[in-house]
Amino acid sequence: MSPNALQDILQEPSFGSAKETVNNLPVVELAHCLSDIDYRKRVLAFRLLEKERAIEVFEHLHPDQQADLVQDMENPEAIQLLAAMDPDDRVQLIEELPAKITKRLIAGLDPEARESVNTLLNYPERSAGRIMSPRYIAVRSHATAEEALDIVRSSPLRDDESGMVFIIDGQRFYRGAVRLVSLVRADPNSLVESLLPEMNPAVGAKDGELKAAQLLKDEDVPAVAVVDSEGRMVGAITFDDVIDLIEEEAQEAALSQAGVGDLISRDKIWSQRLVKGPAWYAIRLRILFLVVTLIGGFLVGGVIERFEDVLESVVVAAVFIPLVMDMGGNVGTQSTTVFARGLAWNQIDTKNFLPYLFREIRIGAMMGLILGVAAGFIAYLWQGAPNDEPMIGVVVGISLWCVITLGAILGSSLPWVMLKLGFDHAPGADPFITTIKDFVGLWIYFSLVAWLIGVAA
């Protein structure tokens, strides 16, 4: 089912068929559809789901989508979802929520869940302790294989959480880990400590989360133990806890190899702050760059004043001022958009930028030539011939060629320059492009009017 089809179903006056539809859709497909529909419809669809199914679908959503959904829910239903989550997933969601909502939801959890949240949140950000789960299977080192299997059978943990059985001593010091399949194959009367491999690596709770991800990858195990500073086991990290980290690490490595890793990361942070950060930050930053446009407006006014005599002598020249100004701006905006998308998709090599720049210059020059010829011919027929100013068509054509080419150059090069200098190009590039293009474009236009039509400036 497509997201649009789901939205149409949720608009029905009676939600009987909608309830049946959402409860019969495959979980992954439903989660995908919910990600792409209007947030109000998303909450409605969630309320039509059966309790267990709602929890399952919720777990398939990205943490930021989970956070958006929770913020739109009533307190009891949000707490119900939060309580059903794994402790590490619960903390990941809480980190996405505003502090005010976080306090309210944590206060609504039962004491055990609240304690587990607070325990994980006490570890540093991006640490193994922050993403570990306090839910794991541990047996004493003097237990037999049969006793260990009995503990596994009685455990409430899911199958994906039971692949490794961790061995601890009487003081909870970590001794190692055994795969569940090894316990099944072992002599029932053998001690579990005799089944331990030679190497039993663990990760410290305050170690970086990427260290845990690397350890899981190197050891090729479904889970690793997390220990405190004294070596006591405090949690476990499973492969699904770090799969996103491993993908992110691989992507960053690829981007760094391509020479754009830092730029992409920095661009992502800037976008996050502009879209979801404090409103005052966005206002302050955007006004700062708009001041450039304001100053540019006065400079452009100065150009028009400088050529006031030209305008008085060739009145028809005023007709084409908006055309000259707008066309260059539109091309500049096109080029900045193409640059931003190419950068995001790793299609622009910022270390070898000149080939891309020359390509944009060629494209701009060709577009300027085509549009300049067309506009010049129209300008001649519309204002040139009737007013006995045949050269106005030539002036408009050359001016458009210049400003369109200039717009393409500025639109592709200015964002790159701003990135290299450490500035956010999203709110900053267009104001600079507008200012430079308007000033230079009008100067070229009026100079051509003065020169080709023979008016003293």
C-alpha positions as CSV (number, residue, x, y, z in Angstrom):
1,M,0.0,0.0,0.0
2,S,1.2,3.5,-0.8
3,P,1.3,6.3,1.8
4,N,-1.3,8.2,-0.2
5,A,-3.7,5.3,-0.2
6,L,-3.3,5.0,3.6
7,Q,-4.1,8.7,4.0
8,D,-7.3,8.3,1.8
9,I,-8.5,5.4,4.0
10,L,-7.9,7.4,7.2
11,Q,-10.2,10.2,5.8
12,E,-13.3,7.9,5.9
13,P,-16.1,9.0,8.2
14,S,-16.3,5.5,9.6
15,F,-12.9,4.0,10.6
16,G,-14.0,0.4,10.7
17,S,-12.4,-0.5,7.4
18,A,-9.3,1.7,8.2
19,K,-8.8,-0.2,11.4
20,E,-9.0,-3.6,9.6
21,T,-6.6,-2.4,6.9
22,V,-3.9,-1.1,9.3
23,N,-4.1,-4.1,11.5
24,N,-3.7,-6.5,8.5
25,L,-0.8,-4.7,6.7
26,P,2.7,-6.2,7.1
27,V,4.5,-4.4,10.0
28,V,7.4,-3.2,7.9
29,E,5.1,-2.0,5.1
30,L,2.9,-0.1,7.6
31,A,5.9,1.5,9.3
32,H,7.1,2.7,5.9
33,C,3.7,4.2,5.1
34,L,3.4,5.8,8.5
35,S,6.8,7.5,7.9
36,D,5.5,9.3,4.8
37,I,2.0,10.5,5.8
38,D,0.8,13.6,7.5
39,Y,1.7,13.5,11.3
40,R,-2.0,14.0,12.3
41,K,-3.0,10.9,10.2
42,R,0.0,9.1,11.7
43,V,-1.4,9.5,15.2
44,L,-4.8,8.5,14.1
45,A,-3.5,5.3,12.4
46,F,-1.6,4.4,15.5
47,R,-4.7,4.7,17.7
48,L,-6.5,2.2,15.4
49,L,-3.8,-0.4,15.9
50,E,-4.1,-3.2,18.4
51,K,-1.8,-2.8,21.4
52,E,0.8,-5.4,20.6
53,R,0.9,-4.5,16.9
54,A,1.3,-0.8,17.7
55,I,4.3,-1.6,19.8
56,E,5.8,-3.7,17.0
57,V,5.2,-1.0,14.4
58,F,6.6,1.7,16.7
59,E,9.9,-0.3,17.1
60,H,10.3,-0.2,13.3
61,L,10.2,3.6,13.1
62,H,13.4,5.7,13.2
63,P,14.0,7.4,16.6
64,D,13.3,10.9,15.3
65,Q,9.9,9.6,13.8
66,Q,9.2,7.9,17.1
67,A,9.9,11.2,18.9
68,D,7.5,13.1,16.6
69,L,4.8,10.6,17.2
70,V,5.2,10.5,21.0
71,Q,5.0,14.3,21.1
72,D,1.6,14.2,19.4
73,M,0.2,11.5,21.6
74,E,-1.7,11.7,24.9
75,N,0.4,11.1,27.9
76,P,-0.9,7.6,28.9
77,E,-0.6,6.1,25.4
78,A,3.0,7.6,25.0
79,I,4.0,6.1,28.4
80,Q,2.5,2.7,27.4
81,L,4.7,2.7,24.2
82,L,7.8,3.8,26.2
83,A,7.3,1.1,28.8
84,A,7.1,-1.6,26.2
85,M,10.4,-0.7,24.6
86,D,13.8,-2.3,25.3
87,P,15.8,-0.1,27.8
88,D,18.4,0.9,25.3
89,D,15.8,1.8,22.6
90,R,13.9,3.7,25.2
91,V,16.9,5.8,26.0
92,Q,17.6,6.4,22.3
93,L,14.0,7.8,22.0
94,I,14.2,9.9,25.1
95,E,17.4,11.6,23.7
96,E,15.3,12.8,20.7
97,L,12.5,14.4,22.8
98,P,12.4,17.9,24.3
99,A,13.5,18.0,28.0
100,K,10.0,18.9,29.2
101,I,8.3,15.9,27.5
102,T,11.2,13.6,28.7
103,K,10.6,14.5,32.4
104,R,6.9,13.9,32.1
105,L,7.3,10.5,30.4
106,I,10.0,9.3,32.7
107,A,7.9,10.2,35.7
108,G,5.1,8.1,34.4
109,L,7.2,4.9,34.1
110,D,7.2,2.2,36.7
111,P,10.1,2.4,39.2
112,E,12.1,-0.4,37.6
113,A,11.9,1.1,34.1
114,R,12.6,4.6,35.4
115,E,15.7,3.3,37.2
116,S,17.0,1.6,34.1
117,V,16.5,4.8,32.1
118,N,18.4,6.9,34.6
119,T,21.2,4.4,34.9
120,L,21.8,4.4,31.1
121,L,21.5,8.2,30.9
122,N,24.2,8.6,33.5
123,Y,26.8,7.2,31.1
124,P,28.5,9.6,28.7
125,E,26.9,10.3,25.3
126,R,28.1,8.1,22.5
127,S,29.4,5.6,25.1
128,A,28.9,1.8,25.2
129,G,27.0,2.2,28.5
130,R,24.5,4.6,26.9
131,I,23.5,2.0,24.2
132,M,23.8,-1.2,26.2
133,S,20.8,-3.2,27.4
134,P,20.7,-4.3,31.1
135,R,18.7,-7.3,29.9
136,Y,21.0,-10.3,29.3
137,I,21.4,-14.0,30.3
138,A,24.2,-14.6,32.9
139,V,25.1,-17.7,34.8
140,R,27.6,-18.5,37.5
141,S,30.9,-20.0,36.4
142,H,30.4,-23.1,38.5
143,A,27.1,-23.9,36.8
144,T,26.8,-26.9,34.4
145,A,25.7,-26.8,30.8
146,E,22.4,-28.3,31.7
147,E,21.8,-25.7,34.5
148,A,22.7,-22.9,32.1
149,L,20.2,-24.2,29.5
150,D,17.5,-24.4,32.2
151,I,18.2,-20.7,32.9
152,V,17.9,-19.9,29.2
153,R,14.6,-21.8,28.9
154,S,13.1,-19.8,31.8
155,S,14.4,-16.5,30.6
156,P,11.8,-13.9,29.4
157,L,14.2,-12.6,26.8
158,R,13.5,-12.8,23.1
159,D,15.4,-15.2,20.8
160,D,17.5,-12.4,19.4
161,E,18.6,-11.5,22.9
162,S,19.6,-15.1,23.9
163,G,22.3,-15.9,21.4
164,M,25.1,-15.5,24.0
165,V,25.2,-16.7,27.6
166,F,27.5,-14.6,29.7
167,I,29.5,-16.2,32.6
168,I,30.1,-14.3,35.8
169,D,31.5,-15.2,39.2
170,G,29.9,-14.8,42.6
171,Q,30.8,-11.0,42.7
172,R,29.5,-10.5,39.2
173,F,33.0,-10.2,37.7
174,Y,32.9,-11.0,34.0
175,R,34.6,-14.3,33.1
176,G,33.5,-14.8,29.4
177,A,30.7,-15.7,27.1
178,V,29.5,-18.9,25.5
179,R,27.3,-19.2,22.4
180,L,24.0,-20.9,23.0
181,V,24.7,-23.5,20.4
182,S,27.9,-24.5,22.3
183,L,25.8,-25.1,25.4
184,V,23.3,-27.3,23.5
185,R,26.1,-29.4,22.0
186,A,28.1,-29.7,25.3
187,D,28.0,-32.5,27.8
188,P,25.1,-31.6,30.2
189,N,27.4,-32.2,33.2
190,S,30.3,-30.1,32.0
191,L,31.0,-26.8,33.8
192,V,30.3,-23.7,31.7
193,E,33.7,-22.2,32.5
194,S,35.3,-25.2,30.7
195,L,33.5,-24.1,27.5
196,L,34.9,-20.6,27.5
197,P,37.1,-19.7,24.5
198,E,40.6,-18.5,25.1
199,M,39.7,-14.9,24.3
200,N,36.8,-13.3,26.1
201,P,36.8,-9.6,25.2
202,A,34.4,-7.1,26.7
203,V,33.9,-3.4,26.3
204,G,34.0,-0.8,29.1
205,A,30.8,1.1,29.9
206,K,32.6,4.4,29.3
207,D,34.3,3.3,26.1
208,G,33.1,4.8,22.9
209,E,30.1,3.1,21.2
210,L,32.2,2.6,18.0
211,K,34.6,0.4,20.0
212,A,31.7,-1.9,20.9
213,A,30.6,-1.9,17.2
214,Q,34.1,-2.8,16.1
215,L,34.4,-5.5,18.7
216,L,31.2,-7.1,17.5
217,K,32.4,-7.0,13.9
218,D,35.9,-8.3,14.7
219,E,34.7,-11.2,17.0
220,D,31.7,-12.0,14.8
221,V,29.5,-12.6,17.8
222,P,25.8,-11.7,18.3
223,A,26.5,-9.8,21.6
224,V,29.4,-8.5,23.8
225,A,29.5,-7.9,27.5
226,V,29.8,-4.3,28.9
227,V,31.7,-4.1,32.2
228,D,32.3,-1.3,34.7
229,S,35.7,0.1,35.7
230,E,36.3,-2.9,38.1
231,G,35.3,-5.6,35.5
232,R,31.8,-6.3,36.8
233,M,29.2,-7.0,34.1
234,V,26.6,-4.3,33.8
235,G,25.0,-4.9,30.5
236,A,25.3,-6.3,27.0
237,I,25.3,-4.9,23.5
238,T,23.8,-6.9,20.7
239,F,24.5,-6.6,17.0
240,D,21.2,-4.9,16.2
241,D,22.1,-2.2,18.8
242,V,25.1,-1.1,16.7
243,I,24.0,-1.9,13.1
244,D,23.2,1.7,12.5
245,L,26.6,2.8,13.9
246,I,28.4,0.3,11.6
247,E,26.5,1.6,8.6
248,E,27.2,5.2,9.6
249,E,30.9,4.4,10.1
250,A,31.1,2.8,6.6
251,Q,29.3,5.8,5.1
252,E,31.6,8.2,6.8
253,A,34.7,6.2,5.7
254,A,33.4,6.3,2.1
255,L,32.7,10.1,2.3
256,S,36.1,10.8,3.9
257,Q,37.8,8.8,1.1
258,A,35.9,10.9,-1.4
259,G,37.0,14.1,0.4
260,V,33.6,15.3,1.6
261,G,33.1,13.5,4.9
262,D,33.7,16.5,7.1
263,L,31.7,18.8,4.8
264,I,28.7,16.4,4.8
265,S,28.8,15.9,8.6
266,R,29.1,19.7,9.2
267,D,26.3,20.3,6.7
268,K,24.1,17.9,8.5
269,I,24.7,19.6,11.9
270,W,23.9,23.0,10.3
271,S,20.7,21.7,8.8
272,Q,19.7,20.1,12.2
273,R,20.2,23.4,14.0
274,L,18.3,25.4,11.4
275,V,15.3,23.0,11.2
276,K,15.0,21.7,14.8
277,G,17.2,24.1,16.8
278,P,16.2,27.2,18.7
279,A,14.2,29.7,16.7
280,W,16.4,32.5,17.8
281,Y,19.4,30.8,16.3
282,A,17.7,30.5,12.9
283,I,16.5,34.2,13.1
284,R,20.0,35.5,14.0
285,L,21.8,33.5,11.3
286,R,19.3,34.3,8.5
287,I,19.1,38.0,9.3
288,L,22.9,38.2,9.3
289,F,23.0,37.1,5.7
290,L,19.9,39.1,4.7
291,V,21.7,42.2,5.9
292,V,24.0,41.5,2.9
293,T,20.9,41.7,0.6
294,L,19.8,44.9,2.3
295,I,23.1,46.5,1.7
296,G,23.1,45.2,-1.8
297,G,19.7,46.7,-2.4
298,F,21.1,50.2,-1.6
299,L,24.1,49.5,-3.8
300,V,21.8,48.5,-6.7
301,G,19.8,51.7,-6.0
302,G,23.1,53.6,-6.4
303,V,23.6,52.0,-9.8
304,I,20.1,53.0,-11.0
305,E,20.8,56.6,-9.7
306,R,24.1,56.6,-11.5
307,F,22.4,55.9,-14.8
308,E,19.4,58.1,-14.2
309,D,20.1,60.1,-17.3
310,V,20.2,57.0,-19.4
311,L,16.7,56.0,-18.1
312,E,15.4,59.4,-18.8
313,S,16.7,59.3,-22.4
314,V,15.8,55.6,-23.1
315,V,12.6,55.1,-21.2
316,V,12.0,51.6,-22.7
317,A,15.2,50.5,-20.8
318,A,13.2,50.5,-17.6
319,V,10.8,47.8,-18.9
320,F,13.6,45.1,-18.9
321,I,15.2,45.8,-15.5
322,P,13.1,43.1,-13.7
323,L,13.9,40.6,-16.5
324,V,17.6,41.2,-16.2
325,M,17.5,41.0,-12.4
326,D,15.2,38.0,-12.1
327,M,16.8,35.7,-14.7
328,G,20.2,35.8,-13.1
329,G,18.8,35.2,-9.7
330,N,16.8,32.2,-10.9
331,V,19.8,30.6,-12.5
332,G,21.8,31.2,-9.3
333,T,19.2,29.5,-7.2
334,Q,19.1,26.6,-9.6
335,S,22.8,26.2,-9.4
336,T,22.9,26.3,-5.6
337,T,20.2,23.7,-5.4
338,V,22.0,21.4,-7.8
339,F,25.2,21.9,-5.8
340,A,23.5,21.1,-2.5
341,R,21.9,17.9,-3.8
342,G,25.1,16.8,-5.5
343,L,27.0,17.3,-2.3
344,A,24.4,15.4,-0.3
345,W,24.6,12.4,-2.7
346,N,28.4,12.5,-2.9
347,Q,28.3,13.4,-6.6
348,I,30.6,16.4,-6.3
349,D,34.3,16.1,-5.5
350,T,35.1,19.2,-3.4
351,K,38.8,18.4,-3.6
352,N,38.7,18.4,-7.4
353,F,36.0,21.1,-7.9
354,L,37.2,22.8,-11.1
355,P,35.8,20.2,-13.6
356,Y,32.3,20.7,-12.0
357,L,32.7,24.5,-12.0
358,F,33.7,24.5,-15.7
359,R,30.8,22.3,-16.5
360,E,28.4,24.8,-14.8
361,I,30.0,27.7,-16.6
362,R,29.4,25.9,-19.9
363,I,25.8,25.2,-19.0
364,G,25.2,28.7,-17.9
365,A,26.8,30.2,-21.0
366,M,24.7,27.9,-23.3
367,M,21.4,28.7,-21.4
368,G,22.4,32.4,-21.5
369,L,22.9,32.3,-25.3
370,I,19.6,30.5,-26.0
371,L,17.5,32.7,-23.6
372,G,19.4,35.9,-24.6
373,V,18.7,35.4,-28.3
374,A,15.0,34.6,-27.6
375,A,14.6,37.5,-25.2
376,G,16.5,39.9,-27.4
377,F,14.3,39.1,-30.4
378,I,11.1,39.6,-28.3
379,A,12.4,42.8,-26.8
380,Y,13.1,44.2,-30.4
381,L,9.6,43.3,-31.6
382,W,7.9,44.5,-28.4
383,Q,9.7,47.7,-27.5
384,G,12.5,48.2,-30.0
385,A,10.8,48.5,-33.3
386,P,7.7,50.5,-32.1
387,N,9.8,53.0,-30.2
388,D,12.6,53.3,-32.9
389,E,15.2,51.7,-30.5
390,P,16.3,48.7,-32.5
391,M,19.4,48.2,-30.4
392,I,17.4,47.5,-27.2
393,G,17.1,43.9,-28.4
394,V,20.8,43.5,-28.6
395,V,21.3,45.1,-25.2
396,V,18.7,42.8,-23.6
397,G,20.2,39.7,-25.3
398,I,23.8,40.5,-24.3
399,S,22.8,41.4,-20.7
400,L,20.8,38.2,-20.2
401,W,23.8,36.2,-21.5
402,C,26.0,37.9,-19.0
403,V,23.8,37.6,-16.0
404,I,22.7,34.0,-16.6
405,T,26.4,33.0,-17.0
406,L,27.3,35.0,-13.9
407,G,24.4,33.4,-12.0
408,A,25.6,29.9,-12.9
409,I,29.2,30.7,-11.8
410,L,28.1,32.3,-8.5
411,G,25.5,29.6,-7.8
412,S,28.0,26.8,-8.1
413,S,31.1,28.4,-6.7
414,L,29.9,30.5,-3.7
415,P,28.4,27.5,-1.7
416,W,31.7,25.7,-2.2
417,V,33.8,28.7,-1.1
418,M,31.5,29.2,2.0
419,L,31.9,25.5,2.9
420,K,35.7,25.7,2.6
421,L,35.7,28.8,4.8
422,G,33.6,27.1,7.4
423,F,30.3,28.9,6.8
424,D,26.8,27.5,6.4
425,H,26.0,27.9,2.7
426,A,22.2,27.1,3.1
427,P,21.2,30.6,4.4
428,G,24.3,32.4,3.2
429,A,24.8,31.7,-0.5
430,D,21.7,33.1,-2.0
431,P,21.9,36.6,-0.4
432,F,25.5,37.0,-1.7
433,I,24.5,35.7,-5.1
434,T,21.5,38.1,-5.3
435,T,23.6,41.1,-4.2
436,I,26.5,40.5,-6.6
437,K,24.3,39.5,-9.5
438,D,22.0,42.5,-9.2
439,F,24.8,45.0,-8.9
440,V,27.0,43.6,-11.7
441,G,24.0,42.7,-13.9
442,L,22.4,46.2,-13.8
443,W,25.8,47.8,-14.3
444,I,26.3,45.7,-17.4
445,Y,22.8,46.4,-18.7
446,F,22.9,50.2,-18.3
447,S,26.5,50.4,-19.6
448,L,25.3,48.6,-22.8
449,V,22.3,50.9,-23.1
450,A,24.6,53.9,-22.9
451,W,27.2,52.4,-25.3
452,L,25.1,50.7,-27.9
453,I,22.2,53.2,-28.0
454,G,24.6,56.1,-27.7
455,V,23.3,57.9,-24.6
456,A,25.7,59.7,-22.2
457,A,25.7,58.2,-18.7
